Amino acid sequence: MNARHFLMALAAGIALAAVADSGAAPGWTDVLDTPAVRSPLAARGLLNGLARAGGRIVAVGQRGHILWSDNAGQDWQQASVPASSDLVAVHFPTPAKGWAVGHDGVVLHTADAGKSWTRQRDGRPDAADVPLLDVWFRDDRHGYAVGAFGTLLETRDGGASWGATQLADNPKKLHLYAVRPVGDDLWIAGEQGLLLKMDRASGRFVAVALPYQGTLFGVTGTASAVLVHGLRGNVLRSSDGGANWQPVATNVQVGITASAVDGGRILLASQAGHLFVSSDDGAKFSAVALERPFPAAAVLGTAPGRVLVAGPRGVLAQPLP
């Protein structure tokens, strides 16, 4: 797997095939029952998600690896994790409590800012074992996880129970790649130009029309504008809550696979290693000069003038102009 969401549909199919065939090998042990192996090379392997836990940075990635850093990514410690499923995303609504999701329908929870984790959910035997691709919590009780084949899970008890919700305009069960708030609104982005916005009155995620029908990997923005980004360098921006959209030039033809807001600036990163920054609510972006390309699965601002980029080669600290 390369960037976090690029070709995730293929990855999802491979994961499902592996689960279906798992009983054939003698001595096989489910990755859900196999704790993540500690490795001195974990910080240089595939890392798919980044999040803040108060002053700490937490990264998640392949084989259940979860790392944490208390010095803005200069040094990393490996967490204790009860499963070795590939992890895709992580979010902390409070400095101590966080959730991570990934393949095999796994949901992990920490109450100590990422040092140790417990498994809250997986795909066995009566739940969907499709990959979960993003997670977001409003507070330490109410959260959502989204994933392949239209999977949309909700918890209102801090993850003690997770239920699949059908309150979304996604009749084709398209893959859902991101769930994120922008301003006062909550958005879900998916394949084939699917963009959903939470309607507060009905509690339903309602489809928003876009002038682009390609896959969307993420949602970001400020109180003034919301942006979606996806395949072939496509970025769209709306300053009226999604009623109207305008394309934003990136001048690249590769997937924009990661985004973040760093103070008043919006960051975008690509699967080929580009990094873009906007200081005008996403109306235009400038490319950041890089010493070497670093393919991105996640990006996170850590300090003024400094950003972390996570991807197939671990985490890179990148200065910003």
Residue pairs with C-beta under 8 A, 6 or more apart in sequence:
1 7
1 11
1 46
1 62
1 86
1 312
2 271
2 295
2 311
2 312
3 255
3 257
3 258
3 270
3 271
3 295
3 296
3 297
3 311
3 312
4 48
4 49
4 88
4 89
4 217
4 257
4 258
4 296
4 297
4 298
4 311
5 133
5 177
5 178
5 217
5 218
5 255
5 257
5 297
6 217
6 255
6 257
6 271
8 131
8 133
8 148
8 175
8 177
9 148
9 175
9 191
11 103
11 131
12 130
12 131
12 147
12 148
12 149
12 175
15 103
15 104
15 129
15 130
15 131
16 129
16 130
19 104
19 123
19 129
22 28
22 30
30 124
31 63
31 64
31 83
31 84
31 85
31 104
32 83
32 85
32 104
32 106
32 119
32 122
32 123
32 124
33 83
34 83
34 84
35 64
35 80
35 81
35 82
35 83
35 84
36 63
36 64
36 65
36 66
36 78
36 81
36 82
36 83
36 84
37 63
37 84
38 78
39 45
39 65
39 78
42 61
42 65
42 67
42 76
42 78
43 59
43 67
43 76
43 314
43 315
44 313
44 314
45 61
45 62
45 63
45 65
45 314
46 61
46 62
46 86
46 297
46 311
46 312
46 314
47 59
47 60
47 61
47 62
47 65
47 67
47 297
47 298
47 310
47 311
47 314
47 315
48 60
48 61
48 62
48 86
48 87
48 88
48 89
48 102
48 297
48 298
48 310
49 59
49 60
49 61
49 87
49 88
49 89
49 90
49 100
49 297
49 298
49 310
50 57
50 58
50 59
50 90
50 298
50 299
50 300
50 308
50 310
50 315
51 57
51 58
51 90
51 91
51 92
51 98
51 300
52 58
52 92
52 300
53 68
53 92
53 95
53 96
53 98
53 113
53 114
54 92
54 95
54 96
54 113
55 70
55 95
56 68
56 69
56 70
56 95
56 113
56 114
57 68
57 69
57 72
57 73
57 300
57 302
57 308
58 66
58 67
58 68
58 79
58 90
58 92
58 98
58 113
58 114
59 66
59 67
59 68
59 69
59 76
59 90
59 298
59 310
59 315
60 66
60 67
60 87
60 88
60 89
60 90
60 100
60 102
61 67
61 86
61 87
61 310
62 86
62 87
63 84
63 85
63 86
64 81
64 83
64 84
64 85
64 86
64 87
64 102
65 78
65 81
65 87
66 78
66 79
66 81
66 87
66 90
66 100
66 108
66 114
66 117
67 76
67 77
67 78
67 79
68 76
68 77
68 79
68 113
68 114
68 115
69 75
69 76
69 77
72 302
72 303
72 306
72 308
72 317
73 302
73 308
73 315
73 317
74 317
76 315
77 115
79 110
79 114
79 115
79 116
79 117
80 115
80 116
80 117
81 108
81 117
82 108
82 117
82 118
82 119
83 104
83 106
83 108
83 119
83 122
85 102
85 103
85 104
85 106
85 122
86 102
86 103
87 100
87 101
87 102
87 103
87 106
87 108
88 101
88 102
88 103
88 131
88 132
88 133
88 134
89 100
89 101
89 102
89 132
89 133
89 134
89 135
90 98
90 99
90 100
90 101
90 135
91 98
91 99
91 135
91 136
91 137
91 143
92 98
92 99
92 113
92 114
92 137
93 137
93 138
93 139
93 140
93 143
94 139
94 140
95 113
96 110
96 111
96 112
96 113
97 109
97 110
97 111
97 137
97 140
97 158
98 109
98 110
98 113
98 114
99 107
99 108
99 109
99 110
99 120
99 135
99 137
99 143
99 145
99 159
100 107
100 108
100 110
100 117
100 135
101 107
101 108
101 132
101 133
101 134
101 135
101 145
101 147
102 131
102 132
103 131
103 132
104 122
104 123
104 129
104 131
105 121
105 122
105 123
105 127
105 128
105 129
105 130
105 131
105 132
105 147
105 151
106 119
106 121
106 122
106 123
106 132
107 119
107 120
107 121
107 122
107 132
107 135
107 145
107 153
107 159
107 162
108 117
108 118
108 119
108 120
109 117
109 118
109 119
109 120
109 158
109 159
110 116
110 117
110 118
120 159
120 160
120 162
121 127
121 153
121 159
121 162
122 129
123 129
123 130
127 162
128 149
128 151
128 164
130 147
130 148
130 149
130 151
131 147
131 148
132 145
132 146
132 147
132 151
132 153
133 146
133 147
133 148
133 175
133 176
133 177
133 178
134 145
134 146
134 147
134 176
134 177
134 178
134 179
134 180
135 143
135 144
135 145
135 146
135 179
136 143
136 144
136 179
136 180
136 181
136 186
137 143
137 144
138 181
140 158
141 155
141 156
141 157
141 158
142 154
142 155
142 156
143 154
143 155
143 159
144 152
144 153
144 154
144 155
144 179
144 186
145 151
145 152
145 153
145 162
145 179
146 152
146 153
146 176
146 177
146 178
146 179
146 188
146 190
147 153
147 175
147 176
148 175
148 176
149 173
149 175
150 168
150 170
150 172
150 173
150 174
150 175
150 176
150 190
151 164
151 176
152 164
152 165
152 166
152 167
152 168
152 170
152 176
152 188
152 205
153 162
153 163
153 164
153 165
154 162
154 163
154 165
155 161
155 162
155 163
167 202
167 203
167 204
167 205
168 188
168 196
168 204
168 205
169 196
169 204
169 205
169 206
169 207
170 176
170 190
170 194
170 196
170 205
170 207
172 192
174 190
174 191
174 192
174 194
175 190
175 191
176 188
176 189
176 190
176 194
177 189
177 190
177 191
177 215
177 216
177 217
177 218
178 187
178 188
178 189
178 216
178 217
178 218
178 219
179 186
179 187
179 188
180 186
180 187
180 189
180 218
180 219
180 220
181 187
182 219
182 220
182 221
182 222
182 226
183 221
183 222
183 223
183 224
183 226
184 223
185 197
185 198
185 226
185 241
185 242
186 197
186 198
187 195
187 196
187 197
187 198
187 219
187 226
187 228
188 194
188 195
188 196
188 197
188 205
188 219
189 195
189 196
189 216
189 217
189 218
189 219
189 228
189 230
190 196
190 215
190 216
191 215
191 216
192 213
192 214
192 215
193 210
193 212
193 213
193 214
193 215
193 216
194 207
194 216
195 207
195 208
195 210
195 216
195 219
195 228
195 242
196 205
196 206
196 207
196 208
197 205
197 206
197 208
197 241
197 242
198 204
198 205
198 206
199 205
199 206
208 242
210 228
210 236
210 245
211 236
211 245
211 247
212 230
212 234
212 236
212 245
212 247
214 230
214 231
214 232
214 234
215 230
215 231
216 228
216 229
216 230
217 229
217 230
217 231
217 255
217 256
217 257
217 258
218 228
218 229
218 230
218 256
218 257
218 258
218 259
219 226
219 227
219 228
219 259
220 226
220 227
220 229
220 259
220 260
220 261
220 266
220 268
220 282
221 227
221 237
221 261
221 266
221 281
221 282
222 261
222 264
222 266
222 281
222 282
224 239
224 281
225 237
225 238
225 239
225 281
225 282
225 283
226 237
226 238
226 241
226 242
227 235
227 236
227 237
227 238
227 248
227 259
227 266
227 282
228 235
228 236
229 235
229 236
229 256
229 259
229 268
230 255
230 256
231 255
232 253
232 254
232 255
233 250
233 251
233 252
233 253
233 254
233 255
233 256
233 270
234 247
234 250
234 256
235 247
235 248
235 249
235 250
235 256
235 268
235 282
235 285
236 245
236 246
236 247
236 248
237 245
237 246
237 247
237 248
237 282
237 283
238 244
238 245
238 246
239 281
248 282
248 283
248 284
248 285
249 284
249 285
250 256
250 268
250 270
250 274
250 276
250 285
251 287
252 270
252 272
252 274
254 270
254 271
254 272
254 274
255 270
255 271
255 272
256 268
256 269
256 270
257 269
257 270
257 271
257 296
257 297
258 268
258 269
258 270
258 296
258 297
258 298
258 299
258 309
258 310
259 266
259 267
259 268
259 269
259 299
260 266
260 267
260 298
260 299
260 300
260 301
260 307
261 267
261 301
262 300
262 301
262 307
262 320
263 301
263 304
264 279
265 277
265 278
265 279
265 301
265 320
266 277
266 278
266 281
266 282
266 285
267 275
267 276
267 277
267 299
267 301
267 307
268 274
268 275
268 276
268 277
268 278
268 285
268 299
269 275
269 276
269 296
269 299
269 309
270 295
270 296
271 295
271 296
272 293
272 295
273 290
273 292
273 293
273 294
273 295
273 296
274 287
274 290
274 293
275 287
275 288
275 290
275 294
275 296
275 299
275 307
275 309
275 318
276 285
276 286
276 287
276 288
277 285
277 286
277 288
277 320
277 321
278 284
278 285
278 286
288 318
288 320
288 321
289 321
290 318
294 309
294 311
294 313
294 316
294 318
295 311
295 312
295 313
296 309
296 310
296 311
297 310
297 311
297 312
298 309
298 310
298 311
299 307
299 308
299 309
299 310
300 307
300 308
300 310
301 307
301 308
302 308
302 317
305 319
305 320
305 321
306 317
306 318
306 319
306 320
307 317
307 318
307 319
307 320
308 315
308 316
308 317
308 318
309 315
309 316
309 318
